[in-house]
Amino acid sequence: MTAIIETEGLTRRYGDVHAVEDVTLRVEEGSVYGLLGRNGAGKTTLLQLLTGQEFATSGEARLFGERSLENPRVLGRTCLVKESQSYPDNVRGHHVLRAASWSYAHWDQDYAIRLADDLRVPLGRRVKKMSRGQRSAVGAIVGLASRAELTLFDEPYAGLDAVARQVFYDALLADLAEHPRTVVMSTHLIDEASPLLDRVVVIDEGRIVIDAEADALRGTAVTVVGRAQDVDAFVSGRDVLRRDRIGGISSATVADVDHAARAAATAAGLELAPVSLQELVVARTGGARGRKDPS
Ligand SMILES: Nc1ncnc2c1ncn2[C@@H]1O[C@H](COP(=O)(O)OP(=O)(O)OP(=O)(O)O)[C@@H](O)[C@H]1O
């Protein structure tokens, strides 16, 4: 497969803040990557490093096999939709679309107008006067209608209502089916975005802690529920992500559970419940980090 993004030891420090630390990543052509992580994890910085909007302290980023920094060949094939894009005072929605049409070779103006209609964006209004959700929608439209070979969405829907978010997800899925391209999307709405994602990259304190196929990841963890002593026996020596106990009943979320382990849990009388991507990411990046259970 062709790598659209390759980084090697990519690092960005601000004084003693390790915003992005030693990130080595390969993003394959034609996939949708979810870039997940807590506030301040380094997602925006990573996307800015990739698009040459930030300088790396060390390491290297290559897009389409070339360095992205001040490289018009690479940037012409890439669209970054920023979370907090600012626009000059007099710029109206349709001006943004016009400017985008000059920047992106595969821009589809009719599609952009249809999306604006579906997302209820008043294109004649000054962007500064739009609501937060409407401004986000303008960014989402640019990202979709650009049809850039590589589209990077940094929290594309901050402020979008639930209906608008669903319009965005549906549009992205439908458009990717017709015009396959590579998408990296940072988001906090993990379960909501989960059906879109082929691969998940989780970043925590600047470092990649998970880089896996979304489907494989969903199948790796399970929550077992049952009598405390049975749960204790089952989780002994396993990678326990979370544990709760009420009276004599325990539940434990355990990583890396294979078919045989599931069968053993069922045989021990435990109930098994699936773990969502969001629960898994929270467990991997939360205060109670994954650890081998000492019991
Ligand atoms: N210009 C800067 N100067 C100093 N520190 C910075 C700068 N830019 C980012 N940081 C710090 O780097 C870390 C990563 O920030 P970044 O914006 O990349 O996180 P994020 O994962 O996008 O967070 P969020 O989900 O809250 O948007 C944070 O601790 C942030 O405070």
The ligand as a Tripos MOL2 file, in Angstrom:
@<TRIPOS>MOLECULE
LIG
   31    33     1     0     0
SMALL
NO_CHARGES

@<TRIPOS>ATOM
      1 N1          2.3270   27.6490   20.7040 N.pl3     1 LIG1
      2 C1          2.3560   26.9360   21.8340 C.ar      1 LIG1
      3 N2          3.1140   27.3170   22.8780 N.ar      1 LIG1
      4 C2          3.1690   26.5710   24.0200 C.ar      1 LIG1
      5 N3          2.4950   25.4220   24.2090 N.ar      1 LIG1
      6 C3          1.7360   24.9950   23.1920 C.ar      1 LIG1
      7 C4          1.6190   25.7070   21.9650 C.ar      1 LIG1
      8 N4          0.7890   25.0300   21.1470 N.ar      1 LIG1
      9 C5          0.3910   23.9380   21.8340 C.ar      1 LIG1
     10 N5          0.9550   23.9070   23.0600 N.ar      1 LIG1
     11 C6          0.7730   22.8660   24.0930 C.3       1 LIG1
     12 O1          1.0390   21.6210   23.4570 O.3       1 LIG1
     13 C7          0.1500   20.6260   23.9610 C.3       1 LIG1
     14 C8         -0.6110   20.0080   22.7940 C.3       1 LIG1
     15 O2         -1.5410   20.9600   22.3090 O.3       1 LIG1
     16 P1         -2.5360   20.6180   21.1140 P.3       1 LIG1
     17 O3         -3.2760   21.8710   20.7720 O.co2     1 LIG1
     18 O4         -1.7680   19.9730   20.0250 O.co2     1 LIG1
     19 O5         -3.5100   19.5390   21.7870 O.3       1 LIG1
     20 P2         -4.8750   18.8910   21.2490 P.3       1 LIG1
     21 O6         -4.7100   17.4220   21.4010 O.co2     1 LIG1
     22 O7         -5.1960   19.4110   19.8960 O.co2     1 LIG1
     23 O8         -5.9100   19.4160   22.3180 O.3       1 LIG1
     24 P3         -7.5020   19.7410   22.2370 P.3       1 LIG1
     25 O9         -8.1810   18.4100   22.0910 O.co2     1 LIG1
     26 O10        -7.7720   20.3670   23.5520 O.co2     1 LIG1
     27 O11        -7.7290   20.6620   21.0670 O.co2     1 LIG1
     28 C9         -0.7400   21.3120   24.9800 C.3       1 LIG1
     29 O12        -0.1910   21.0760   26.2600 O.3       1 LIG1
     30 C10        -0.6460   22.7780   24.6150 C.3       1 LIG1
     31 O13        -0.8300   23.6080   25.7340 O.3       1 LIG1
@<TRIPOS>BOND
     1     1     2 1
     2     2     3 ar
     3     2     7 ar
     4     3     4 ar
     5     4     5 ar
     6     5     6 ar
     7     6     7 ar
     8     6    10 ar
     9     7     8 ar
    10     8     9 ar
    11     9    10 ar
    12    10    11 1
    13    11    12 1
    14    11    30 1
    15    12    13 1
    16    13    14 1
    17    13    28 1
    18    14    15 1
    19    15    16 1
    20    16    17 2
    21    16    18 1
    22    16    19 1
    23    19    20 1
    24    20    21 2
    25    20    22 1
    26    20    23 1
    27    23    24 1
    28    24    25 2
    29    24    26 1
    30    24    27 1
    31    28    29 1
    32    28    30 1
    33    30    31 1
@<TRIPOS>SUBSTRUCTURE
     1 LIG1         1 GROUP 0 **** ****
